[in-house]
């Protein structure tokens, strides 16, 4: 009988130790996994922001709320890259020569084949050539998959919420806003439910969005992320 009691006590102690260990390690595991997943989601949100900023520069300041349009833009758009050779001297600048005028003189010489004015202006070694390079390669690097932009890492196929809004400034100028976001529920849903609920409750108490977001359609925030 005494042996049975000892065995039962041993099992109870082991169970308590297991429960205590779990209660200590579970929050640690949750925070570690949360940090890893947030890092991946933030990286994707930054890609979306970069793509939106380029899109904006090519569309009169407007953003897009359509991922298909954003993806197509990233795949096909190009940006100018200026190759510079030579600089204007103080003497040339003093005579009223600007880079714009210098380029005009050189371009005219290319068209006519008459390089006399180029020589007279001392622009033999001056060049400003424009190359058009793909945004996809310069902004994101070669091998970037633009089709991945809408999808939330660890989201099991879930897509970011993408919204835009047009407002106006006090002076009446148009104000274009965008935001992209992913709720914690979409990329932390398979982790400890108690820890996740506690995280969401804290966000609600602090009146914060329960997830990661870049930009804001309610008020201008310079397209910052809520993690910054």
LOMAR-178332 format. One record per residue (C-alpha): z, x, y. Coordinates in steps of 0.25 Angstrom, whole numbers. Layout:
N
PATOR       w       u       v
PATOR       Z       X       Y
...
***
This chain:
228
PATOR       w       u       v
PATOR       0       0       0
PATOR       4      11       9
PATOR     -10      18       7
PATOR     -17       5      10
PATOR     -10       4      23
PATOR     -13      18      27
PATOR     -28      16      24
PATOR     -28       3      32
PATOR     -21      11      44
PATOR     -31      22      43
PATOR     -42      13      44
PATOR     -36       5      56
PATOR     -34      19      63
PATOR     -48      23      60
PATOR     -53      10      65
PATOR     -45      11      78
PATOR     -50      25      80
PATOR     -64      20      78
PATOR     -62       9      88
PATOR     -56      18      98
PATOR     -67      29      96
PATOR     -77      18      98
PATOR     -70      12     111
PATOR     -70      26     117
PATOR     -84      31     113
PATOR     -92      18     115
PATOR     -91      19     130
PATOR     -95      33     130
PATOR    -107      30     121
PATOR    -111      19     130
PATOR    -110      27     143
PATOR    -118      39     136
PATOR    -129      30     131
PATOR    -129      22     144
PATOR    -131      35     152
PATOR    -143      39     143
PATOR    -150      26     144
PATOR    -148      25     159
PATOR    -154      38     161
PATOR    -167      34     154
PATOR    -167      20     161
PATOR    -165      27     175
PATOR    -176      37     172
PATOR    -186      25     169
PATOR    -181      18     182
PATOR    -184      31     190
PATOR    -198      31     184
PATOR    -200      16     188
PATOR    -195      20     202
PATOR    -204      32     203
PATOR    -216      23     199
PATOR    -212      12     209
PATOR    -212      22     220
PATOR    -226      27     217
PATOR    -231      13     215
PATOR    -225      10     229
PATOR    -232      21     236
PATOR    -245      16     230
PATOR    -243       1     233
PATOR    -238       0     248
PATOR    -224       2     245
PATOR    -223      -9     234
PATOR    -217      -8     221
PATOR    -221     -16     208
PATOR    -213     -25     199
PATOR    -223     -24     188
PATOR    -221     -12     178
PATOR    -236     -14     174
PATOR    -240     -10     188
PATOR    -230       1     189
PATOR    -235       7     176
PATOR    -250       6     179
PATOR    -247      13     192
PATOR    -239      24     186
PATOR    -251      26     176
PATOR    -262      26     186
PATOR    -257      30     200
PATOR    -259      44     206
PATOR    -252      51     218
PATOR    -258      61     227
PATOR    -254      75     226
PATOR    -257      85     237
PATOR    -261      99     234
PATOR    -258     108     246
PATOR    -263     121     249
PATOR    -261     129     262
PATOR    -253     124     275
PATOR    -257     123     289
PATOR    -253     134     298
PATOR    -245     132     311
PATOR    -258     136     319
PATOR    -266     125     312
PATOR    -255     115     314
PATOR    -255     119     329
PATOR    -269     116     330
PATOR    -267     102     325
PATOR    -271     103     311
PATOR    -264      95     301
PATOR    -264      94     286
PATOR    -272      81     287
PATOR    -282      87     296
PATOR    -283      99     287
PATOR    -286      91     275
PATOR    -297      83     283
PATOR    -304      96     287
PATOR    -304     101     273
PATOR    -309      87     267
PATOR    -320      87     277
PATOR    -324     101     273
PATOR    -324      97     259
PATOR    -334      85     262
PATOR    -343      93     271
PATOR    -342     106     265
PATOR    -340     112     279
PATOR    -327     121     278
PATOR    -329     127     292
PATOR    -318     118     298
PATOR    -308     121     287
PATOR    -310     136     290
PATOR    -308     134     304
PATOR    -295     126     302
PATOR    -290     137     293
PATOR    -289     127     281
PATOR    -296     136     270
PATOR    -283     136     262
PATOR    -278     122     266
PATOR    -279     111     255
PATOR    -273      98     253
PATOR    -279      92     240
PATOR    -274      78     234
PATOR    -273      76     220
PATOR    -270      63     213
PATOR    -260      64     202
PATOR    -255      53     192
PATOR    -242      47     196
PATOR    -238      46     181
PATOR    -239      61     179
PATOR    -233      65     193
PATOR    -222      55     194
PATOR    -217      54     179
PATOR    -223      66     172
PATOR    -234      67     162
PATOR    -231      58     149
PATOR    -224      47     157
PATOR    -226      34     151
PATOR    -228      24     162
PATOR    -227      12     152
PATOR    -212      15     150
PATOR    -208      12     164
PATOR    -204      -3     162
PATOR    -195       0     150
PATOR    -180       2     150
PATOR    -176      14     142
PATOR    -167       9     130
PATOR    -171      -5     134
PATOR    -179      -8     121
PATOR    -191     -13     129
PATOR    -184     -19     141
PATOR    -191     -17     154
PATOR    -185     -13     168
PATOR    -184     -25     178
PATOR    -194     -21     189
PATOR    -194     -29     202
PATOR    -199     -28     216
PATOR    -196     -35     229
PATOR    -203     -35     243
PATOR    -194     -36     255
PATOR    -195     -32     269
PATOR    -187     -23     279
PATOR    -181     -27     292
PATOR    -193     -22     299
PATOR    -202     -31     290
PATOR    -208     -20     282
PATOR    -210     -23     267
PATOR    -199     -18     258
PATOR    -203     -16     243
PATOR    -192     -15     233
PATOR    -191     -13     218
PATOR    -181     -12     206
PATOR    -181      -8     192
PATOR    -169     -11     183
PATOR    -164     -11     169
PATOR    -151     -18     165
PATOR    -141     -11     156
PATOR    -143     -22     146
PATOR    -157     -17     144
PATOR    -154      -3     140
PATOR    -139      -3     136
PATOR    -139     -15     128
PATOR    -137      -9     114
PATOR    -125      -1     119
PATOR    -111      -6     118
PATOR    -110     -20     124
PATOR     -96     -19     129
PATOR    -100      -6     137
PATOR    -113     -12     142
PATOR    -106     -25     147
PATOR     -95     -17     154
PATOR    -106      -9     161
PATOR    -113     -22     166
PATOR    -100     -28     170
PATOR     -97     -16     179
PATOR    -111     -17     185
PATOR    -108     -32     188
PATOR     -95     -29     194
PATOR    -101     -18     203
PATOR    -113     -27     206
PATOR    -122     -18     201
PATOR    -135     -20     192
PATOR    -131     -18     177
PATOR    -142      -8     174
PATOR    -151       2     181
PATOR    -160      -1     192
PATOR    -169       6     202
PATOR    -173       0     215
PATOR    -168     -13     221
PATOR    -175     -25     225
PATOR    -163     -31     232
PATOR    -162     -20     242
PATOR    -169      -6     245
PATOR    -162       5     238
PATOR    -173      16     239
PATOR    -177      13     225
PATOR    -164      19     219
PATOR    -158      17     206
PATOR    -145      11     204
PATOR    -140      23     196
PATOR    -143      32     208
***
